Amino acid sequence: TPEVFETILRGVLKVFFKGALSLKRVQRLDFIEITYLLIQLKSIQEVLPNSLSFTCKDSLDVGAMTNALLFSFFKYLQKSELDENEHDLLHAILYSPALIVRERNIQSEQFNRLVSVLRTLEEISSKIDLKSAFKKEFGDLFNDLSLNTVLKTPSLTRELSLL
């Protein structure tokens, strides 16, 4: 509904950009990415899918960036550092698709977008309690299940060899 989008837009500006009346170009791009992220979260909450895939043309660059951003966003909400398994998983999410399918790295434009948004999240979470601010601003929009998601990462039970 239009009200949902209005709430998301106003909330992103308030929580992540301190209600600024004007944003620099990079901030506007971060604003767009964070807004997309919250629209995706709202969609997930409404649909409750059994499976989810963020894709682009080959599901390599934008899809990988979106998956990595969603994973990272939940870690920021949890205020927890990445452990070794999560660090490896984040690298796999980000780099594996392009490397395996195209034998190349993720496109620099997508990578730079991700880094910029992560810097914004890092900066905000170092200054405020992001989860509390998020609940205060978006509590009516997102249920507790969405806000209290706990990431469970798979761990290898044995070493894999890629030789």
Solvent accessible surface area in square Angstrom, and as a share of the most:
residue,aa,sasa,rsa
1,T,105,0.61
2,P,104,0.66
3,E,115,0.52
4,V,32,0.18
5,F,94,0.39
6,E,78,0.35
7,T,50,0.29
8,I,1,0.01
9,L,76,0.38
10,R,162,0.59
11,G,0,0.00
12,V,0,0.00
13,L,55,0.27
14,K,116,0.49
15,V,13,0.07
16,F,5,0.02
17,F,15,0.06
18,K,142,0.60
19,G,35,0.34
20,A,35,0.27
21,L,186,0.93
22,S,95,0.61
23,L,28,0.14
24,K,155,0.66
25,R,157,0.57
26,V,82,0.47
27,Q,68,0.30
28,R,124,0.45
29,L,51,0.26
30,D,4,0.02
31,F,39,0.16
32,I,72,0.37
33,E,28,0.13
34,I,0,0.00
35,T,10,0.06
36,Y,117,0.44
37,L,2,0.01
38,L,0,0.00
39,I,50,0.25
40,Q,45,0.20
41,L,12,0.06
42,K,29,0.12
43,S,54,0.35
44,I,44,0.22
45,Q,26,0.12
46,E,112,0.50
47,V,108,0.62
48,L,120,0.60
49,P,51,0.32
50,N,165,0.85
51,S,96,0.62
52,L,89,0.44
53,S,79,0.51
54,F,27,0.11
55,T,88,0.51
56,C,43,0.26
57,K,185,0.78
58,D,51,0.26
59,S,41,0.26
60,L,4,0.02
61,D,11,0.06
62,V,62,0.35
63,G,1,0.01
64,A,2,0.01
65,M,6,0.03
66,T,12,0.07
67,N,52,0.27
68,A,0,0.00
69,L,5,0.03
70,L,24,0.12
71,F,17,0.07
72,S,8,0.05
73,F,0,0.00
74,F,19,0.08
75,K,18,0.08
76,Y,44,0.17
77,L,3,0.02
78,Q,57,0.25
79,K,135,0.57
80,S,48,0.31
81,E,158,0.71
82,L,63,0.32
83,D,78,0.41
84,E,138,0.62
85,N,69,0.35
86,E,14,0.06
87,H,85,0.38
88,D,80,0.42
89,L,45,0.22
90,L,28,0.14
91,H,81,0.36
92,A,46,0.35
93,I,41,0.21
94,L,10,0.05
95,Y,67,0.25
96,S,36,0.23
97,P,38,0.24
98,A,0,0.00
99,L,104,0.52
100,I,135,0.69
101,V,84,0.48
102,R,117,0.43
103,E,151,0.68
104,R,77,0.28
105,N,96,0.49
106,I,9,0.04
107,Q,92,0.41
108,S,78,0.50
109,E,120,0.54
110,Q,29,0.13
111,F,65,0.27
112,N,88,0.45
113,R,30,0.11
114,L,4,0.02
115,V,39,0.22
116,S,18,0.11
117,V,1,0.00
118,L,39,0.20
119,R,165,0.60
120,T,19,0.11
121,L,0,0.00
122,E,94,0.42
123,E,89,0.40
124,I,9,0.05
125,S,30,0.19
126,S,86,0.55
127,K,117,0.49
128,I,72,0.37
129,D,59,0.31
130,L,1,0.00
131,K,55,0.23
132,S,59,0.38
133,A,25,0.19
134,F,1,0.00
135,K,76,0.32
136,K,171,0.72
137,E,46,0.20
138,F,1,0.00
139,G,34,0.33
140,D,159,0.82
141,L,16,0.08
142,F,4,0.02
143,N,69,0.35
144,D,95,0.49
145,L,129,0.64
146,S,19,0.12
147,L,8,0.04
148,N,63,0.33
149,T,43,0.25
150,V,105,0.60
151,L,41,0.20
152,K,178,0.75
153,T,34,0.20
154,P,100,0.63
155,S,71,0.46
156,L,121,0.60
157,T,137,0.80
158,R,180,0.66
159,E,161,0.72
160,L,110,0.55
161,S,88,0.57
162,L,173,0.86
163,L,214,1.07
